[in-house]
Amino acid sequence: MNPSPSQRTPVAVAVGLMVRADGAFLMASRPEGKPYAGYWEFPGGKLEVGESLRDALAREFEEELGVRVREAQFWRSLRVDYPHALVDLQFCRITAWDGEPQGREGQQLSWQTLPVTLSPVLPGALPVLGWLAQEGG
Ligand SMILES: Nc1nc2c([nH]c(=O)n2[C@H]2C[C@H](O)[C@@H](COP(=O)(O)OP(=O)(O)OP(=O)(O)O)O2)c(=O)[nH]1
């Protein structure tokens, strides 16, 4: 049996919202072999031991998308209790980068505006769409 949430150590996750000048933001499908494969999310991944949020974001974007992050600002955090993990999602807005994103891990990519046309969206990515709507996209 899984321990209750209070007994589990949260896993920190760096997540990036790449927002283009025209307001479109990038979403990615979760690759096969991961929990919630095929669900849409924002690119990112777990922090490694001793790694800062900014470093993790830069590493994940390089590995997953081949993009070099130039400007990123912390935006909001969200704790989600999944059966597979308790995660602390640290969302950052990425406003400047080098390179054109490519799905390097077999994931699909899609530039979206509100309302998004993708389904299903990962539970831990859904609230972000509400936050974006509150901010006027
Ligand atoms: N990247 C990302 N992860 C999210 C979002 N929302 C959300 O709940 N998560 C969760 C799903 C996973 O439990 C966790 C991210 O872990 P992951 O397994 O995808 O990360 P990783 O790339 O470091 O994976 P790995 O090296 O362990 O294979 O955060 C989101 O919008 N983006």
The ligand as a Gaussian input file, in Angstrom:
#p B3LYP/6-31G(d) Opt

LIG

0 1
 N        6.548000      18.194000     -17.276000
 C        5.392000      18.285000     -16.623000
 N        5.106000      17.447000     -15.596000
 C        3.924000      17.607000     -15.010000
 C        3.005000      18.620000     -15.392000
 N        1.896000      18.531000     -14.608000
 C        2.098000      17.477000     -13.776000
 O        1.313000      17.070000     -12.936000
 N        3.332000      16.923000     -14.004000
 C        3.859000      15.771000     -13.271000
 C        3.875000      14.492000     -14.061000
 C        5.008000      13.726000     -13.411000
 O        4.501000      13.061000     -12.249000
 C        5.951000      14.824000     -12.978000
 C        7.053000      15.047000     -13.972000
 O        7.833000      13.926000     -14.015000
 P        8.379000      13.243000     -15.347000
 O        8.458000      11.786000     -15.077000
 O        7.595000      13.696000     -16.516000
 O        9.788000      13.928000     -15.388000
 P       11.176000      13.519000     -15.999000
 O       11.187000      14.004000     -17.422000
 O       12.206000      14.076000     -15.070000
 O       11.108000      11.940000     -16.006000
 P       12.156000      10.802000     -15.807000
 O       13.499000      11.384000     -16.034000
 O       11.897000      10.326000     -14.400000
 O       11.703000       9.800000     -16.826000
 O        5.187000      16.007000     -12.872000
 C        3.321000      19.486000     -16.468000
 O        2.568000      20.367000     -16.886000
 N        4.526000      19.273000     -17.046000

